[in-house]
Amino acid sequence: METTFAQDLIAAMEEAAAHALGKGEVARAHVIQVPDVRAIREQLGLSQTAFAQTYRIPLATLKGWEQGRRQPDATASAYLSVIARLPGEARDALRAA
């Protein structure tokens, strides 16, 4: 006799296998829109150091993003989108914190 957990696990594995084969419509792809970090920074006229300090992003992380060695995760991508749209407000909010 199978438990509910076992049934759920089997169903999940069948869905994963179907998705891997390009069948079924149960799986969803989560696409993160990654902003162009260098373009945002250059549009603001800031050096890497100034941008990193202003928006409290570790300089090594910023350089990794700009050089393509790393990609911002969903949270960082959202933060960068806010900076791109509302740079002054983002800066002021960090000053007040």
Summary of the structure (lengths in Angstrom):
residues: 97
radius of gyration: 20.5
end to end distance: 56.6
largest distance: 66.1
contacts: 198
relative contact order: 0.11
helix: 63%
strand: 0%
